[in-house]
Amino acid sequence: MTSTFRTLTVPLDAETFPGGLPSFLVRDDVLCWTRREAGLVGFGEIARFTATGPERFLEADIWWRHQVLEADIEDNVGCPGTGPVAFGSFAFSKASAHESRLLVPEVVVGLRDGQAWLTQLTFDDGDLTEAGARAALDRWLRSTSTNPGTSANPGTSVTVVDDPVPAPAQAGGAVVRPLPLAAGATLHTGSLSEEDWMAAVAAGVAEIRTGALEKLVLARDVVATVPTGVKAAEVLRELSARYRECWTYGVDGLVGATPEMLIQVEGRTAQARVLAGTLDRRDADGMAGSPLEFAERVLAGSEKQRHEHDIAIQSLTTQLAPFSEAMNAHSEPFILELPNVWHLASDVKAELAEVEGHVPTCLALINALHPTAAVCGTPTTVAGALIRKLEHLDRGPYAGPVGWLDAAGNGEWGIALRGAVIESPHTVRLYAGCGVVDGSVPETELAETWAKFRPMLESLGISS
């Protein structure tokens, strides 16, 4: 066997799968990055890199560049996402015990701007042919998959707090109700009860009022137990159908649909989508005017929401500036409409500059950008320390970067939001967080977490 990658990329006829890439989400161990009909889907695994600690991004970057430096690449399509590709997810915290990872699949199907392709990757010395690549894809599609919670986390023990979700809490006039459960599923509190989490939010607001920091993002978790089994492929298909404006991701038991793009790189162009400011669409029920008018009035007209959004934009643009020759962002945020919530959103675009003779890679940019104020707070060091003190939770890959990169330096990396980790064939841990600023109300922030849990709960068949 050879010690270097060998890859073959051939065109496919996109019209043969009119449902787009979601039609390939048929295995629970599939690797997935899709939006609308486009993106990448991967099958199998021929190589894996793992790391923990503060240098995890740079260590992964060095490993990947070493792998592709001498790779034998035959690419008959030639666009971002062709040739050698790795999918990845990274822990939110440098102190996390969770292993960040890059996974190199055996087969990748891609679709972009109406152009489709198939890539086969191998370390073997045998000939790579179009017929062989198609046969490999067919083999993966026809074979029986395994639950990713078993393969990705061997020997994992799941600790479930046996207290049911507490009684309804008042949240800004609305009632936060325990969710009705389908198919015998049960829902349990995670690391903190609702009352303890609201106390953490109150403590965060008190710290902000001392002037120690401007913003803090606090997360919480709940655990769903599904006796009929957690089927990752079904979850991904549901998310891709319901949340078409989000990026649906599946990497090694981490599944979700994020509305936030940390960084997308194509050649020398980098783009990001920043979100901060959230409104539950159910809050518009019975209100005067159209739902969108209500969202604009409540979100865009809120000093608290605009302040939170401005902090997030400033965080990203400040960190991206040293890598950029030029940068532009929306002067005013727009309202991003999702099935569960509205967000204040801004898109940022930058032309990358050469640093020491090279355009920075995706992972080098992530190393500089993560964590942003949208998922941590500001100042970062103060917010990070307060998160560790108040959350009583290892976020693992939640709110960390998730996505893909290719040998040319192109890639798309979202922030792993609106997601969950499949911990066993029958249990899945869901995560949600909220930005806390001066003026945040704990009950309102709790209600926001339930709105953010909704995509994963519904995709698991737990109605809301």
N, C-alpha and C positions, 0 to 999 in steps of 0.2 A: 504493500500500500504506500501511496505517496504521503508526504507530510504536509502538503499544501492543498488548499481548496481547488477544486475544479468545478466550473459551473457552465451550464448551457441555458441560454434564454431564447425562447422561440415565441413567435406571435400566436395568439389564439383568436378565434372568431368570437367577438363579444356577443354577437347575436345568438350564439348557441346557448347562452345562459341569460335570458332576458331579465331574470330577477336580480342580476348583478351579483356582486360577491356574497351578499347574505345567503344566496342559494348554496354556497359551499360550506356554510356553518352547520355541518352534519355530524361532527365528532366532538365529544366533550373535551378532548385534549387539543383542539385546534388552537393555533395562534392567529390572532385577529386584530386588525386595525382597519376599520371601515367607516365611511361617512356617506350617507345616501347609498348609491350603488357601487361606489369606488373604494379603492384602498388595496390592502394586501391581506391574504390569508395563507397561513403556513401549516404544513403537516410534517410530523416527524421531528427528529432532532439528531444532528450529527456532531454538534459541538456545543459546549456550554462554558460560560465564564461566570464565576461568582466572586463577590467581594463584600466586605463590610468596612465601616469606618469613614473618616473624612476624605480619604483619597479614592473612594469607590468609583467616581466618574472618570478620573484620570487614569486609574488602573484599567478600567474597562476600555477606555479610548486607546491606550497603548496596546492592549491585547488585540483589539479589533484591527488596528492598523498593521500590526505584525501579521495577522492572519491573511489580510488581503494584499499585502505588499507584493508577494510573489505568486499570488493566485493565478491560475490558468483560467481566464474568463473569455467565453465566447458569448457575445451579446448581440443578438439579431434584432433588438428592439431599440435599446439605447435611450431610455428615459429614466427619471428618478424612480427608484424601486426595482430596477432590473439588475441583473448580475448578483453577486453575493449580497445577502440581506441578513441582518440579525434583528430579532425582536427583543425588547428589553423592558424591565421594570426595576426601579431603584427605590430603596428605603427612603422615607421622608427624612429621617434623622441620621446624622453621622454617628449617634450613640446607639442606634437600634441594633438589636441582635439579628434582625431579619436580613437574609442574604440578598443583596442586589444581584441582578443576573442579566446576561445576554444569552439568548438561545439562537442557534443557527439551525433552521429547519432543513429537511431533505428536499422538500418541494414547496414552491411558492406560486400562487396564482395572483396576478395583479390586474387592476383595471383603473385606467386614468384617461379622462377626456375621450371616452369611446374607444380607446386602444387597450387591448387585453394581451396578456402574455403568461407564459409558464416558464418557471426556472427550476432546474434540478441542480442540487449541490451535492458534492461527494468528496471523499478523500481517496476513493478507489482509483485504480489505474485503468479500469475498463473504459471502452468508448462511451461517450455521451452522445446520444442521438435523440432526435425529436420523438421517434417512436418509443424509445426507452423512457423519456420524460413523461410522455402521455400514459404509458403503462404504469409508471410509478404513481402518478396522480390517481389513476383508476384504482390501484391497489389500496391507497389510503382511503379513498372514498367508500370502498366496498368492505373494508375490514372493520371489525368491531372495536370501538374505542373504549378507553378506560376513563373512570372519573378522575378529573385532575386533582381533586382533593386527596386522592390516594397516591397518585404517582408523584405529585409535586411535593407532598408533605408526608413522607413515610414516617409512621410511628407517632404522628402528631396526636397529642391528647387535647381534647377540647374541654375547657372549663366553662360551664354554663351556670349562671346564677339562676336558681330555681324560683326566684320571685317573679311573678308575672308583671307585665308592664303596669305601672301604677294607674290609679283611677284618673279620670279626666282632669286636666289642669286648665285653668283659665289663662289664655294667652292673648292679651290685647283685645279682650272682648270676644275672642273666638274660643271654642272648646277644642282642646287637643284630646281626641278619644283614642283609647286602645284600638288597634285595627282588627276588624273581623278577619278570621283566619280560614284559609281554604285547605282542603285535602288533609285535614288533621294536623296542619302545621302549627307550631307553637313559637311564640316570640318572647324572648327573655331580655332582661336588662343586661348590659355589658359591664364595663369596668366601674362605672358610676351609675347610681340611681338617678332618676330625673331630678329629684330634690338636691342631691349632692352636686350634680352638674350645674344646676342653676346657681347654687352657692359658689361654684367655681367662676361662673360668669360674673357674679356680683363682686367677687374678689378681684377679678381682672379689671373691672370698671374702677374699683377703688385704687388699683395700682396706676391706671391711666390718669386718674385725677391727681395723683401725686406729681405728675410730670415725668415719670420714669420712662414712659413709652406713649406712642400715639395710638397704636392699634395692636390688638391681640386676636389671633384666630384660635378658637377652642373647638376641639372635636369630641365626639362621643360615639360609642358603638352599641349595637344591639345584636343579638344572636338569634337566628331563625333555625329551627329544627324542622326538617321536612321528611316525614316518615317514608314517603314514596320516592325519595332520592332527589338530590340536587343535580339537575341536568344542565350542564354549562352551555351546551349547544342551543338548547331551547331558550335559556336566558339571553344569550347573545342575539338570537334571532328576534326575540321580543324587543330588546333594546334597540336594535338596528331599525326595526319597523316603526317603533313609537317615537324614537328620538333621532330623527333623520338629520337634524342640524348639529347633533353632537358626534363625537368620534367614539365609536364603539370599540372597546379593547378587550382582549383576552390573552393573558400571558401567564401560563403556569399556575392556574387556579385563581388568578386575579382577574375579575370581570367587572365591566361597568361601561358607562357612556358619559364621557366628559364633555362639557361645553367649553372648556378652557384649553387653549393651545399655548403651551409654554414657549416652544420655538419650532418653527418649520424652516428648513434650509433647503434652497434649490440654487446650486452654484454659489454666487456671491450675494444672493438675496435671502434675508431672514425676515420672518413674519411671526407675530404673536397675537393672540386674542386674550385680553385681560378682562376679568369679570370681578366686580365687587358691588354689592347692592342687590338685594334679593327681595322679591315679593311673591307670596303664594297666590296663584291664580284663583284659588277658591275665595280669597278675600274680596274679589270683585263681585261676588254674587250679591245681587240686590242693590248694587251701587248705581248711581246715575251715570249716564253716558256709556260709551262703548268700553269693553274691557281694556283695549289699548289706551284709550284716553285716561282711564283710571290708573293704569300703570305709569303713564307719563306724569300724571299729577302727583302720584304718591312717591315714585322713585326719583324721577328727574327733578321734582320740586322739593325734595327732602334735603335739607342741609346736612343731616347726618349721613344719608346714603351717598350724597355727592362727595362729602369729605372722605368717606371710606374708599370710594372709587378713586379719588385723586391720589390718595396715598398709594394705592396699588399701581397706578400708572407711573407715578414718580419712582417707585421702587424698581420697576422693570426697566424704564428708560435710562435711569442712572447706571444700572449694572450693565446694560447693553452698550452704552455710549463708547467705552474704550475700544470696542471691537468694530465700530461703525464709522464709515466715511460720511454717511448721511442718514437721517432718520426722520420719519414723520408719523404722527399719530392723529387720530380724530380730535378736533378741537372741542367737540362735544360728544359725550358718550351716546350710544344708541340703545334702544330697548331690544334685547334679545328675547324672543318669544319661544318658550319651550312648553311642552304639554303640562308640566307641573308648576313652573314658576316663570316669572320674568326676571331678567337681570339687567343691570346697567353694564354695558360692554363697550370696549374700545379696541380697535385694531391698530397695531403698530407694525411699521415696515421699515427695514434698515438695509442699507447696502454695506456689506461687510468689508472691512479693511484688512490688508495683510498684516499679520503680527509675526515679526521675526521671519519674514519671507513667505509665510503661509497663511491662507485663509483659515480661520479657526474652524474646527470640526464641531459637529452637533454636540458632542459630549463635552468639549471644552467650553462651549457656550453655556451648557446646562450647569457645569461646575461653577460658572460665574453667576448665573441667574438664580439658582435654587438655594434656599427657598425664597420665593417672592413674598411681598407683604400680603398678597391675596390668600396665602395658605399658612403664613407664619405670623406676620405682624411687623412692626417697625418701632425702634431699631431691631434688627434681626437677632442680635445676640441677647438682648434683654428679653424680647418676646420668646425666643427659643427656651431660655432658662425658665421663664414663667409657665410655658406650656408643660415642661417636664414636671414642674411643681404642682400644677393644678389639674392636669388631665388624668393622671394615674393610668396611663395608657401608652403602650408602644404602638404607634400608628402603623408600624410595618411599612408596606408599600402605599398605604393610603396617603394621598396628597403628595406622593413622590412622582417623578417623571416616568411615563410609560409611553412606548412607541416603537419606532424602528429606525435603522440607518443602513445605508448601502456603502459600497466601496468607494464611490465618488465623493462621499461626504454629504450627500443629500439625506434628509430624514425628517420625520415628524414626531414630535414629542409633546404629548399632552400632560396635563396634571391629573393624576388618578383620583378623580372625584366621581360622585354618584356611583360608587362601586362597592365591591365586597370581595372578601377572600373566602374561597371554598376550603374549609378546614377538614372536612371529612365527607364521605359520600352522602351524609344526611344533615350536615350542619354548615352554615355559612354566616360569617361575621360581616355585618354591614357598618359602614362608617358615614358620618356626616359632620360638618363643621360650620361655624358661623364667625364672621368678623365682628369683633367687639371693639367699640369705641366709646368715648364719653357720650353718654346718652343712651347706651344700649340697655334694654330691659330684659332681665333673665327669662321671663315667661315668653316674651316675644321671640327671643333667640331659640328657645326650646321648640316653639311652634315651627320655626324655620327649619330646624333639623328634621322634623317629621315630613315637611314638604320635600326635603332633599333625599330622605329615605325612600320616597314614593316610587321612583323609577325601578329600584332594585326590588322592592316589595312586590310591585305589580308583576315584574318579570318572573318572580318566583311563584306567582299564582296566589299571592297574599293580597287580597283586595284592600283598597284604601278609600 
